[in-house]
């Protein structure tokens, strides 16, 4: 059975999460709860939204997620 993890877009978004987490480790400590935290949360939301959309298994619903992420 194919899952969301088989989608190239999900795999690329997970690479982005890793990249952002590694880069934010280099930020100054005073940014730990500011910009760094926000960037990590945003990065994680991308693959999460893709997985959620894939789980709905409906073309109509899948097309709504990219529109929501743009807002």
N, CA, C and O atoms as a GROMACS GRO file, in nm:
protein
  284
    1UNK      N    1   0.083  -0.119   0.000
    1UNK     CA    2   0.000   0.000   0.000
    1UNK      C    3   0.088   0.126   0.000
    1UNK      O    4   0.188   0.132   0.072
    2UNK      N    5   0.052   0.223  -0.080
    2UNK     CA    6   0.126   0.348  -0.089
    2UNK      C    7   0.081   0.441   0.024
    2UNK      O    8  -0.038   0.455   0.050
    3UNK      N    9   0.178   0.505   0.089
    3UNK     CA   10   0.147   0.600   0.196
    3UNK      C   11   0.199   0.738   0.157
    3UNK      O   12   0.261   0.756   0.053
    4UNK      N   13   0.171   0.835   0.244
    4UNK     CA   14   0.222   0.971   0.220
    4UNK      C   15   0.374   0.975   0.216
    4UNK      O   16   0.432   1.063   0.154
    5UNK      N   17   0.437   0.880   0.283
    5UNK     CA   18   0.584   0.876   0.287
    5UNK      C   19   0.644   0.840   0.151
    5UNK      O   20   0.764   0.860   0.130
    6UNK      N   21   0.564   0.787   0.062
    6UNK     CA   22   0.610   0.753  -0.073
    6UNK      C   23   0.605   0.874  -0.167
    6UNK      O   24   0.662   0.869  -0.276
    7UNK      N   25   0.540   0.980  -0.126
    7UNK     CA   26   0.531   1.101  -0.209
    7UNK      C   27   0.664   1.176  -0.208
    7UNK      O   28   0.721   1.201  -0.101
    8UNK      N   29   0.712   1.211  -0.325
    8UNK     CA   30   0.838   1.285  -0.335
    8UNK      C   31   0.829   1.419  -0.263
    8UNK      O   32   0.924   1.462  -0.197
    9UNK      N   33   0.716   1.484  -0.274
    9UNK     CA   34   0.698   1.615  -0.210
    9UNK      C   35   0.709   1.601  -0.057
    9UNK      O   36   0.765   1.689   0.009
   10UNK      N   37   0.658   1.492  -0.001
   10UNK     CA   38   0.668   1.471   0.144
   10UNK      C   39   0.814   1.444   0.182
   10UNK      O   40   0.864   1.497   0.281
   11UNK      N   41   0.883   1.362   0.101
   11UNK     CA   42   1.023   1.332   0.128
   11UNK      C   43   1.109   1.459   0.123
   11UNK      O   44   1.195   1.480   0.208
   12UNK      N   45   1.084   1.543   0.022
   12UNK     CA   46   1.159   1.670   0.010
   12UNK      C   47   1.128   1.762   0.128
   12UNK      O   48   1.217   1.830   0.179
   13UNK      N   49   1.003   1.764   0.171
   13UNK     CA   50   0.966   1.852   0.283
   13UNK      C   51   1.032   1.804   0.412
   13UNK      O   52   1.066   1.885   0.498
   14UNK      N   53   1.052   1.673   0.427
   14UNK     CA   54   1.122   1.622   0.545
   14UNK      C   55   1.270   1.659   0.540
   14UNK      O   56   1.331   1.685   0.644
   15UNK      N   57   1.327   1.663   0.421
   15UNK     CA   58   1.465   1.710   0.407
   15UNK      C   59   1.475   1.857   0.447
   15UNK      O   60   1.572   1.899   0.509
   16UNK      N   61   1.373   1.933   0.410
   16UNK     CA   62   1.368   2.075   0.448
   16UNK      C   63   1.362   2.090   0.600
   16UNK      O   64   1.428   2.177   0.656
   17UNK      N   65   1.283   2.007   0.665
   17UNK     CA   66   1.273   2.011   0.812
   17UNK      C   67   1.411   1.988   0.873
   17UNK      O   68   1.453   2.062   0.962
   18UNK      N   69   1.481   1.887   0.826
   18UNK     CA   70   1.614   1.856   0.879
   18UNK      C   71   1.710   1.972   0.855
   18UNK      O   72   1.786   2.010   0.944
   19UNK      N   73   1.705   2.028   0.735
   19UNK     CA   74   1.791   2.142   0.701
   19UNK      C   75   1.764   2.261   0.793
   19UNK      O   76   1.858   2.323   0.844
   20UNK      N   77   1.638   2.293   0.814
   20UNK     CA   78   1.602   2.408   0.898
   20UNK      C   79   1.642   2.383   1.044
   20UNK      O   80   1.694   2.473   1.110
   21UNK      N   81   1.617   2.263   1.094
   21UNK     CA   82   1.657   2.233   1.232
   21UNK      C   83   1.808   2.246   1.248
   21UNK      O   84   1.855   2.300   1.349
   22UNK      N   85   1.885   2.197   1.151
   22UNK     CA   86   2.031   2.207   1.159
   22UNK      C   87   2.078   2.353   1.153
   22UNK      O   88   2.171   2.391   1.225
   23UNK      N   89   2.014   2.433   1.069
   23UNK     CA   90   2.055   2.574   1.057
   23UNK      C   91   2.015   2.655   1.181
   23UNK      O   92   2.089   2.742   1.224
   24UNK      N   93   1.899   2.627   1.236
   24UNK     CA   94   1.855   2.705   1.352
   24UNK      C   95   1.938   2.673   1.476
   24UNK      O   96   1.941   2.753   1.570
   25UNK      N   97   2.005   2.559   1.478
   25UNK     CA   98   2.096   2.528   1.589
   25UNK      C   99   2.212   2.629   1.594
   25UNK      O  100   2.272   2.651   1.699
   26UNK      N  101   2.241   2.689   1.479
   26UNK     CA  102   2.352   2.784   1.470
   26UNK      C  103   2.309   2.927   1.508
   26UNK      O  104   2.393   3.015   1.520
   27UNK      N  105   2.180   2.948   1.527
   27UNK     CA  106   2.130   3.081   1.564
   27UNK      C  107   2.176   3.116   1.706
   27UNK      O  108   2.205   3.027   1.785
   28UNK      N  109   2.182   3.245   1.737
   28UNK     CA  110   2.216   3.286   1.874
   28UNK      C  111   2.114   3.233   1.974
   28UNK      O  112   1.997   3.215   1.941
   29UNK      N  113   2.159   3.207   2.095
   29UNK     CA  114   2.071   3.150   2.199
   29UNK      C  115   1.950   3.237   2.227
   29UNK      O  116   1.844   3.186   2.262
   30UNK      N  117   1.963   3.369   2.212
   30UNK     CA  118   1.848   3.457   2.240
   30UNK      C  119   1.736   3.439   2.136
   30UNK      O  120   1.624   3.485   2.158
   31UNK      N  121   1.766   3.374   2.026
   31UNK     CA  122   1.663   3.347   1.924
   31UNK      C  123   1.596   3.212   1.942
   31UNK      O  124   1.507   3.176   1.864
   32UNK      N  125   1.636   3.137   2.044
   32UNK     CA  126   1.584   3.002   2.063
   32UNK      C  127   1.431   2.998   2.072
   32UNK      O  128   1.369   2.907   2.017
   33UNK      N  129   1.371   3.094   2.140
   33UNK     CA  130   1.226   3.093   2.157
   33UNK      C  131   1.157   3.193   2.065
   33UNK      O  132   1.037   3.216   2.077
   34UNK      N  133   1.232   3.252   1.975
   34UNK     CA  134   1.176   3.349   1.882
   34UNK      C  135   1.176   3.294   1.741
   34UNK      O  136   1.100   3.203   1.708
   35UNK      N  137   1.262   3.349   1.659
   35UNK     CA  138   1.269   3.314   1.518
   35UNK      C  139   1.299   3.166   1.497
   35UNK      O  140   1.238   3.102   1.411
   36UNK      N  141   1.391   3.112   1.572
   36UNK     CA  142   1.430   2.972   1.558
   36UNK      C  143   1.311   2.879   1.580
   36UNK      O  144   1.287   2.788   1.501
   37UNK      N  145   1.239   2.902   1.687
   37UNK     CA  146   1.122   2.820   1.719
   37UNK      C  147   1.015   2.830   1.612
   37UNK      O  148   0.955   2.730   1.572
   38UNK      N  149   0.991   2.951   1.567
   38UNK     CA  150   0.889   2.973   1.464
   38UNK      C  151   0.926   2.902   1.333
   38UNK      O  152   0.841   2.841   1.269
   39UNK      N  153   1.052   2.910   1.294
   39UNK     CA  154   1.096   2.846   1.170
   39UNK      C  155   1.081   2.694   1.178
   39UNK      O  156   1.041   2.630   1.081
   40UNK      N  157   1.111   2.638   1.292
   40UNK     CA  158   1.098   2.493   1.309
   40UNK      C  159   0.952   2.450   1.304
   40UNK      O  160   0.919   2.349   1.241
   41UNK      N  161   0.864   2.526   1.369
   41UNK     CA  162   0.720   2.493   1.366
   41UNK      C  163   0.665   2.501   1.225
   41UNK      O  164   0.588   2.414   1.184
   42UNK      N  165   0.703   2.604   1.152
   42UNK     CA  166   0.656   2.620   1.014
   42UNK      C  167   0.707   2.506   0.927
   42UNK      O  168   0.632   2.452   0.845
   43UNK      N  169   0.833   2.469   0.944
   43UNK     CA  170   0.890   2.362   0.862
   43UNK      C  171   0.817   2.230   0.886
   43UNK      O  172   0.790   2.156   0.791
   44UNK      N  173   0.785   2.200   1.009
   44UNK     CA  174   0.715   2.076   1.043
   44UNK      C  175   0.572   2.076   0.989
   44UNK      O  176   0.517   1.971   0.958
   45UNK      N  177   0.513   2.194   0.978
   45UNK     CA  178   0.374   2.200   0.931
   45UNK      C  179   0.360   2.158   0.785
   45UNK      O  180   0.253   2.110   0.745
   46UNK      N  181   0.464   2.174   0.705
   46UNK     CA  182   0.456   2.139   0.562
   46UNK      C  183   0.434   1.989   0.544
   46UNK      O  184   0.334   1.950   0.483
   47UNK      N  185   0.524   1.902   0.594
   47UNK     CA  186   0.498   1.758   0.576
   47UNK      C  187   0.374   1.711   0.652
   47UNK      O  188   0.308   1.616   0.610
   48UNK      N  189   0.342   1.778   0.762
   48UNK     CA  190   0.221   1.742   0.836
   48UNK      C  191   0.096   1.766   0.753
   48UNK      O  192   0.005   1.682   0.750
   49UNK      N  193   0.090   1.880   0.686
   49UNK     CA  194  -0.025   1.911   0.601
   49UNK      C  195  -0.033   1.817   0.481
   49UNK      O  196  -0.142   1.778   0.440
   50UNK      N  197   0.081   1.781   0.426
   50UNK     CA  198   0.083   1.687   0.313
   50UNK      C  199   0.029   1.551   0.358
   50UNK      O  200  -0.054   1.490   0.290
   51UNK      N  201   0.075   1.504   0.473
   51UNK     CA  202   0.029   1.375   0.525
   51UNK      C  203  -0.121   1.378   0.555
   51UNK      O  204  -0.193   1.284   0.523
   52UNK      N  205  -0.166   1.487   0.615
   52UNK     CA  206  -0.309   1.499   0.646
   52UNK      C  207  -0.392   1.500   0.518
   52UNK      O  208  -0.496   1.434   0.510
   53UNK      N  209  -0.347   1.574   0.420
   53UNK     CA  210  -0.419   1.580   0.293
   53UNK      C  211  -0.421   1.446   0.223
   53UNK      O  212  -0.523   1.407   0.166
   54UNK      N  213  -0.310   1.375   0.226
   54UNK     CA  214  -0.304   1.244   0.163
   54UNK      C  215  -0.397   1.146   0.234
   54UNK      O  216  -0.459   1.060   0.171
   55UNK      N  217  -0.406   1.160   0.365
   55UNK     CA  218  -0.492   1.072   0.444
   55UNK      C  219  -0.640   1.086   0.410
   55UNK      O  220  -0.718   0.994   0.433
   56UNK      N  221  -0.677   1.198   0.358
   56UNK     CA  222  -0.818   1.219   0.321
   56UNK      C  223  -0.854   1.148   0.191
   56UNK      O  224  -0.971   1.122   0.164
   57UNK      N  225  -0.751   1.118   0.111
   57UNK     CA  226  -0.768   1.040  -0.012
   57UNK      C  227  -0.877   1.091  -0.106
   57UNK      O  228  -0.947   1.012  -0.169
   58UNK      N  229  -0.892   1.219  -0.114
   58UNK     CA  230  -0.990   1.278  -0.204
   58UNK      C  231  -0.923   1.387  -0.283
   58UNK      O  232  -0.859   1.476  -0.225
   59UNK      N  233  -0.935   1.384  -0.414
   59UNK     CA  234  -0.873   1.487  -0.497
   59UNK      C  235  -0.924   1.626  -0.461
   59UNK      O  236  -0.847   1.722  -0.461
   60UNK      N  237  -1.052   1.637  -0.432
   60UNK     CA  238  -1.108   1.766  -0.395
   60UNK      C  239  -1.040   1.821  -0.269
   60UNK      O  240  -1.001   1.937  -0.266
   61UNK      N  241  -1.026   1.738  -0.168
   61UNK     CA  242  -0.963   1.781  -0.044
   61UNK      C  243  -0.813   1.803  -0.060
   61UNK      O  244  -0.757   1.895  -0.001
   62UNK      N  245  -0.747   1.719  -0.140
   62UNK     CA  246  -0.602   1.735  -0.160
   62UNK      C  247  -0.570   1.870  -0.222
   62UNK      O  248  -0.467   1.930  -0.190
   63UNK      N  249  -0.656   1.918  -0.311
   63UNK     CA  250  -0.631   2.046  -0.376
   63UNK      C  251  -0.650   2.164  -0.281
   63UNK      O  252  -0.598   2.272  -0.307
   64UNK      N  253  -0.722   2.146  -0.172
   64UNK     CA  254  -0.745   2.255  -0.077
   64UNK      C  255  -0.623   2.283   0.010
   64UNK      O  256  -0.605   2.397   0.054
   65UNK      N  257  -0.539   2.184   0.037
   65UNK     CA  258  -0.428   2.205   0.129
   65UNK      C  259  -0.325   2.304   0.078
   65UNK      O  260  -0.282   2.390   0.155
   66UNK      N  261  -0.282   2.296  -0.048
   66UNK     CA  262  -0.186   2.399  -0.093
   66UNK      C  263  -0.245   2.539  -0.086
   66UNK      O  264  -0.173   2.635  -0.060
   67UNK      N  265  -0.374   2.553  -0.108
   67UNK     CA  266  -0.438   2.685  -0.100
   67UNK      C  267  -0.434   2.735   0.044
   67UNK      O  268  -0.411   2.853   0.068
   68UNK      N  269  -0.456   2.646   0.139
   68UNK     CA  270  -0.453   2.687   0.281
   68UNK      C  271  -0.313   2.728   0.323
   68UNK      O  272  -0.296   2.822   0.401
   69UNK      N  273  -0.213   2.659   0.273
   69UNK     CA  274  -0.074   2.689   0.314
   69UNK      C  275  -0.029   2.823   0.258
   69UNK      O  276   0.060   2.885   0.316
   70UNK      N  277  -0.088   2.870   0.148
   70UNK     CA  278  -0.050   2.997   0.091
   70UNK      C  279  -0.102   3.114   0.172
   70UNK      O  280  -0.045   3.223   0.166
   71UNK      N  281  -0.210   3.094   0.245
   71UNK     CA  282  -0.274   3.205   0.318
   71UNK      C  283  -0.193   3.253   0.433
   71UNK      O  284  -0.234   3.346   0.503
   0.00000   0.00000   0.00000
